């Protein structure tokens, strides 16, 4: 399919679900209201519920409401037309021939969006055969992409039998265009940074996604995934690769994704997993003055699974640029504050003149905040009261904030045929290769499952290694 072929139809499998209502359709509404979606795009929902076109159109109208308030007159007209043209198909995913017939009845170019649980997506893809899909079809899959390296390889094999890789979009909304471009713009357009972006000058890199939020009704999914699978295996490994990759010749999808893949191929977790990884889950506590029950006692949770709600792993990138620099990836839920950032800690100066006191020995740090998008460089400067006493200061500036939601960003790429922020097949497999040994070690009990009270920042013994103090 030509990358510039405008879509005629977007079919959302699982269109009646929570993902579609909360994230997917509002992001689509932004694109339609801003004129970035094809003018004649038909949005078709499907699911097992006995809905009709009117019910689906009501959901579209509700989901597009926020976008409509921000749109101009042309945008409002486009959104109203998308609602009128929307339709619903009741499908039985256990009947692959009916699904194929439904897909073949739609106008192309066509995108089929799997807004489904991963196991349902995989079984549906497995039921399709070469030749079932019409030409000019794009398949869109939500993470996680399979459950381990072997199943990811098998899923990719099945997808390759159906479509060329260029027509497969693996969605990682954390890689919304603004996130990727903020990092690439900062790194590769500033002479002050690029020469020191290596193991000669950087001591360590930490990428953190800590949340106050708990399960929020996602126990069925989360208890089978945990923090390592849910966040580190996908979102944070990709972010690490963007931070660590070499300079691309262009910002085209092939150049950028080739370098992301090369960085991940060089990456692994040191095999002493008790030293290189940590895991914990929250116990009863309090967040913002409200009591929070222990994770193990939450509805829908099987405590015998020992699912972690806080995970931390050290990644080694064994190449000339990064050998010896630990990349620490951490993610957790029900914590004392939300923290979503990358922290680059530089090595200390080679010689510190005798006589300085205060913060003189502290390392310089560069913080890249993802939410809100902000940059801060922490430095030592002479204090106002005593010129020999150094104090910490921060040079801070906002970074680009997209007018679209992360799902709006990734949908923009799908509608336009640009896979830059889609996850390529080999990259999905590499991410699983990196974490598979850790998951096996944890399942074997090689790394103890610690606890932390909800509303704290993790087990007390973890505090000494944090860079937000």
VOKOLKE-898422 format. One line per 10 residues: number of its first residue (from 1); their letters; for each residue x, y, z of C-alpha. Coordinates in steps of 0.02 Angstrom, whole numbers, padded with zeros to 5 digits. Layout:
REM residues N
NUM	a	X/Y/Z; ...
***
This chain:
REM residues 469
1	xxxxxxxxxx	00000/00000/00000; 00061/00175/-00037; 00103/00269/00120; -00002/00414/00057; -00161/00314/00023; -00300/00396/00125; -00406/00277/00225; -00588/00256/00179; -00637/00146/00326; -00583/00119/00506
11	xxxxxxxxxx	-00654/-00042/00581; -00633/-00054/00770; -00644/-00232/00835; -00694/-00213/01017; -00771/-00044/00980; -00892/-00060/01126; -00752/-00080/01253; -00672/00039/01378; -00515/00070/01274; -00617/00129/01127
21	xxxxxxxxxx	-00728/00243/01229; -00595/00322/01341; -00445/00339/01227; -00464/00283/01047; -00621/00375/00993; -00580/00541/01081; -00409/00539/00995; -00493/00505/00829; -00614/00648/00861; -00466/00767/00878
31	xxxxxxxxxx	-00401/00714/00708; -00569/00732/00623; -00607/00899/00706; -00437/00971/00656; -00451/00913/00476; -00311/00785/00490; -00422/00636/00451; -00487/00594/00276; -00647/00690/00244; -00747/00534/00195
41	xxxxxxxxxx	-00680/00418/00331; -00811/00293/00392; -00792/00238/00573; -00866/00066/00601; -00881/-00013/00771; -00895/-00198/00804; -00918/-00309/00954; -01019/-00450/01028; -01153/-00335/01099; -01321/-00324/01014
51	xxxxxxxxxx	-01303/-00141/00963; -01373/-00052/00811; -01309/00095/00710; -01399/00221/00820; -01315/00156/00978; -01144/00165/00896; -01177/00339/00831; -01226/00394/01007; -01057/00330/01070; -00967/00423/00930
61	xxxxxxxxxx	-01059/00583/00972; -01016/00566/01157; -00833/00525/01122; -00814/00669/00998; -00894/00798/01114; -00731/00870/01183; -00655/00883/01009; -00812/00968/00944; -00799/01108/01073; -00623/01148/01010
71	xxxxxxxxxx	-00658/01131/00823; -00699/01271/00703; -00857/01266/00596; -00778/01152/00465; -00716/01036/00602; -00888/01028/00683; -00964/00985/00516; -00834/00848/00488; -00868/00774/00660; -01056/00777/00633
81	xxxxxxxxxx	-01033/00691/00465; -00923/00556/00544; -01059/00523/00672; -01194/00511/00537; -01088/00395/00430; -01039/00281/00575; -01112/00107/00580; -01103/-00048/00687; -01072/-00232/00650; -01105/-00368/00777
91	xxxxxxxxxx	-00966/-00496/00755; -00923/-00666/00824; -00734/-00679/00829; -00750/-00867/00847; -00824/-00870/00671; -00676/-00817/00563; -00766/-00837/00398; -00902/-00715/00451; -00769/-00593/00507; -00681/-00608/00339
101	xxxxxxxxxx	-00845/-00580/00247; -00881/-00426/00354; -00708/-00355/00319; -00721/-00389/00132; -00886/-00293/00125; -00800/-00131/00177; -00725/00004/00069; -00537/00008/00054; -00409/00072/00098; -00458/-00002/00265
111	xxxxxxxxxx	-00382/-00010/00439; -00436/-00147/00560; -00400/-00093/00738; -00390/-00233/00868; -00452/-00144/01025; -00458/-00314/01109; -00370/-00410/01248; -00202/-00477/01184; -00254/-00659/01191; -00411/-00622/01087
121	xxxxxxxxxx	-00308/-00523/00961; -00186/-00668/00942; -00323/-00799/00919; -00412/-00688/00792; -00253/-00661/00691; -00219/-00849/00699; -00391/-00884/00624; -00357/-00776/00470; -00276/-00854/00317; -00170/-00781/00177
131	xxxxxxxxxx	-00286/-00701/00051; -00426/-00669/00177; -00393/-00482/00188; -00426/-00366/00042; -00285/-00267/-00034; -00254/-00098/00046; -00285/-00161/00224; -00189/-00105/00378; -00193/-00205/00539; -00173/-00112/00704
141	xxxxxxxxxx	-00129/-00204/00864; -00122/-00144/01044; 00020/-00191/01160; 00068/-00309/01236; 00122/-00393/01076; 00110/-00575/01132; 00170/-00639/01302; 00353/-00685/01275; 00485/-00691/01139; 00425/-00855/01065
151	xxxxxxxxxx	00243/-00802/01054; 00295/-00632/00984; 00394/-00720/00847; 00244/-00831/00808; 00125/-00682/00804; 00241/-00590/00687; 00251/-00743/00575; 00061/-00751/00563; 00050/-00565/00526; 00183/-00580/00390
161	xxxxxxxxxx	00077/-00714/00305; -00069/-00592/00298; 00011/-00424/00255; 00178/-00340/00222; 00261/-00271/00378; 00232/-00093/00315; 00044/-00122/00337; 00056/-00183/00518; 00046/-00053/00656; 00088/-00106/00833
171	xxxxxxxxxx	00026/00036/00943; 00127/00099/01090; 00041/00261/01137; 00188/00306/01252; 00287/00335/01092; 00170/00473/01033; 00260/00582/00908; 00292/00723/01031; 00385/00609/01153; 00500/00539/01020
181	xxxxxxxxxx	00532/00705/00935; 00565/00797/01098; 00706/00677/01137; 00776/00674/00961; 00769/00864/00946; 00856/00889/01112; 00994/00765/01077; 01039/00791/00897; 01021/00979/00874; 01123/01040/01023
191	xxxxxxxxxx	01312/01041/01010; 01324/01060/01199; 01242/00889/01226; 01285/00771/01084; 01475/00764/01117; 01448/00716/01299; 01305/00592/01268; 01411/00438/01303; 01499/00335/01435; 01645/00456/01449
201	xxxxxxxxxx	01532/00588/01528; 01372/00503/01588; 01367/00401/01748; 01191/00326/01734; 01022/00349/01655; 00857/00320/01746; 00687/00309/01661; 00543/00313/01783; 00355/00298/01767; 00282/00303/01942
211	xxxxxxxxxx	00095/00328/01969; -00021/00366/02113; -00155/00269/02021; -00195/00091/02070; -00288/-00038/01968; -00429/00077/01909; -00537/-00071/01861; -00399/-00160/01764; -00369/-00304/01884; -00411/-00437/01755
221	xxxxxxxxxx	-00273/-00377/01639; -00148/-00309/01764; -00143/-00460/01879; -00088/-00566/01732; 00041/-00439/01677; 00121/-00342/01819; 00231/-00188/01810; 00372/-00270/01713; 00263/-00331/01569; 00142/-00184/01573
231	xxxxxxxxxx	00267/-00040/01569; 00451/-00089/01562; 00442/-00222/01426; 00362/-00101/01305; 00353/00085/01349; 00512/00108/01448; 00625/-00003/01341; 00571/00096/01188; 00602/00261/01277; 00774/00198/01330
241	xxxxxxxxxx	00816/00152/01150; 00767/00325/01087; 00876/00406/01221; 01024/00290/01185; 01017/00272/00995; 01144/00346/00877; 01109/00491/00761; 00992/00447/00616; 01027/00508/00441; 00846/00567/00427
251	xxxxxxxxxx	00689/00566/00534; 00611/00439/00416; 00536/00285/00497; 00669/00165/00427; 00819/00266/00487; 00747/00294/00661; 00680/00119/00688; 00840/00037/00623; 00937/00127/00759; 00808/00085/00893
261	xxxxxxxxxx	00822/-00097/00844; 01013/-00093/00846; 01013/-00017/01021; 00894/-00151/01087; 00997/-00290/01008; 01145/-00228/01111; 01042/-00224/01271; 01021/-00353/01408; 00992/-00370/01596; 01147/-00426/01695
271	xxxxxxxxxx	01121/-00608/01743; 01137/-00582/01930; 00951/-00544/01938; 00948/-00524/02126; 01065/-00375/02104; 01005/-00308/01936; 00817/-00319/01967; 00694/-00281/02107; 00508/-00311/02127; 00376/-00265/02256
281	xxxxxxxxxx	00189/-00246/02277; 00090/-00124/02380; 00016/-00162/02549; -00123/-00064/02634; -00089/00122/02649; -00154/00295/02612; -00148/00406/02457; -00204/00587/02467; -00292/00555/02631; -00391/00405/02569
291	xxxxxxxxxx	-00362/00228/02629; -00302/00103/02499; -00321/-00083/02525; -00176/-00200/02493; -00154/-00255/02313; -00169/-00438/02363; -00342/-00401/02436; -00407/-00302/02287; -00557/-00372/02191; -00504/-00479/02044
301	xxxxxxxxxx	-00327/-00510/02109; -00256/-00683/02140; -00129/-00656/02281; -00043/-00822/02243; 00017/-00752/02077; 00134/-00634/02170; 00108/-00501/02037; 00225/-00355/02060; 00157/-00177/02061; 00329/-00097/02067
311	xxxxxxxxxx	00474/-00158/01960; 00650/-00099/01929; 00779/-00172/01811; 00954/-00124/01758; 00993/-00131/01573; 01167/-00140/01498; 01189/-00072/01322; 01346/-00159/01261; 01410/-00044/01126; 01551/00082/01111
321	xxxxxxxxxx	01443/00229/01164; 01363/00155/01320; 01469/00010/01387; 01477/00024/01577; 01330/00145/01596; 01180/00070/01689; 01008/00112/01622; 00885/00095/01767; 00704/00068/01714; 00572/00083/01850
331	xxxxxxxxxx	00382/00082/01852; 00254/00065/01991; 00076/00098/02047; -00007/00163/02207; 00147/00267/02249; 00162/00430/02346; 00177/00540/02192; 00171/00532/02004; 00341/00542/01923; 00364/00518/01735
341	xxxxxxxxxx	00538/00566/01678; 00710/00517/01617; 00856/00573/01724; 01030/00580/01648; 01163/00593/01785; 01332/00654/01727; 01499/00600/01800; 01583/00717/01924; 01714/00838/01864; 01889/00762/01849
351	xxxxxxxxxx	01960/00887/01975; 01868/00983/02111; 01967/01135/02174; 01994/01129/02362; 01895/01263/02454; 01721/01242/02381; 01587/01179/02500; 01402/01148/02491; 01343/01054/02337; 01514/01054/02255
361	xxxxxxxxxx	01524/00865/02245; 01351/00838/02175; 01332/00779/01997; 01248/00880/01861; 01083/00805/01803; 00973/00827/01651; 00790/00788/01679; 00672/00756/01534; 00495/00757/01601; 00363/00669/01496
371	xxxxxxxxxx	00210/00735/01588; 00213/00881/01585; 00339/00893/01442; 00480/00991/01523; 00669/01000/01527; 00777/01042/01679; 00966/01049/01694; 01026/01040/01874; 01192/01130/01906; 01302/01191/02049
381	xxxxxxxxxx	01319/01381/02062; 01398/01499/02186; 01278/01541/02327; 01218/01719/02363; 01286/01727/02541; 01457/01646/02521; 01546/01636/02354; 01636/01476/02407; 01474/01387/02456; 01392/01307/02304
391	xxxxxxxxxx	01205/01281/02290; 01097/01184/02168; 00999/01275/02036; 00895/01217/01889; 00883/01288/01715; 00708/01242/01662; 00607/01258/01502; 00449/01183/01429; 00461/01061/01285; 00340/01035/01143
401	xxxxxxxxxx	00167/00983/01202; 00058/00909/01069; -00117/00976/01045; -00169/00795/01020; -00182/00654/01146; -00055/00512/01131; -00188/00408/01044; -00221/00552/00926; -00035/00551/00883; -00027/00365/00845
411	xxxxxxxxxx	-00192/00368/00749; -00122/00509/00644; 00018/00393/00590; -00104/00253/00551; -00221/00362/00449; -00077/00441/00351; 00019/00278/00329; 00173/00334/00427; 00237/00195/00543; 00370/00302/00629
421	xxxxxxxxxx	00294/00279/00803; 00232/00103/00768; 00331/-00042/00842; 00418/-00144/00708; 00413/-00335/00716; 00596/-00360/00761; 00588/-00225/00894; 00440/-00310/00978; 00537/-00473/00984; 00694/-00390/01054
431	xxxxxxxxxx	00595/-00312/01196; 00532/-00483/01248; 00706/-00559/01230; 00773/-00432/01355; 00642/-00463/01492; 00606/-00649/01468; 00752/-00707/01579; 00697/-00587/01716; 00518/-00652/01711; 00582/-00831/01724
441	xxxxxxxxxx	00696/-00787/01871; 00553/-00701/01961; 00435/-00847/01929; 00568/-00963/02004; 00579/-00856/02160; 00759/-00801/02131; 00713/-00621/02173; 00608/-00590/02329; 00441/-00500/02314; 00454/-00352/02433
451	xxxxxxxxxx	00312/-00241/02495; 00282/-00055/02515; 00136/00037/02593; 00023/00120/02465; 00061/00305/02459; 00248/00286/02489; 00386/00286/02358; 00425/00102/02376; 00517/-00008/02500; 00627/00100/02614
461	xxxxxxxxx	00787/00012/02561; 00758/00068/02381; 00765/00253/02428; 00954/00274/02429; 00968/00243/02242; 00837/00369/02186; 00879/00530/02093; 00728/00634/02143; 00787/00676/02319
***
